[in-house]
């Protein structure tokens, strides 16, 4: 699994801590971490949580990654922004129990965490335990297991509803404010990471045009 890490500007200073903790947990499992920043609060490309949602949608719809780890001060704004785009099902995860239940019951492809609220002594341990439970096994198996069939049925219904209620990603890319889009994809390492992993040429070509 390719896992993207994206931090918005208010919590950019924690990127190194989050990334190193994530890698220490998931790389031994065979997963790959792609760090899309922000890498520090002083980065030239400043990302808001709304742009985090847009980037998550681009990466997931382009099949450049399989999962996105993001967040903000409370995690709420990043979660709402992610869920406003097609192809993204983002949970608000604060601890290991949230992570396990989200992976088993909701079977989404992104989480948003609080990196300021409640992030004090032992914060790095909460990250570690959360990532361990999130990626501890196959997604969507259900909890409790005897509820697996209705939970899987409801997840499919939700996916079908989102296809109707959300615009296609290419429509969004072409109609969203183009300066806003360009700012979102102008991060220090975005081009290297995205174009090397993107599997949807139409999305890649449009992003190249924006960056040209």
Secondary structure, 3 states (H helix, E strand, C coil): CEEEECCCHHHHHHHHHHHHHHHHHHHHHCCEEEECCCCCCCCCCCCCHHHHHHHHHHHHHCCCCCEEEEEECCCHHHHHHHHCCCCCCEEECCCHHHHHHHHHHHCCCEEEEECCCCCCCCHHHHHHHHHHHHCCCCCCCCCCHHHHHHHHHHHHHHHHHHHHHCCCHHHHHHHCCHHHHHHHCCCCCHHHHHHHHCCCHHHHHHHHHHHC
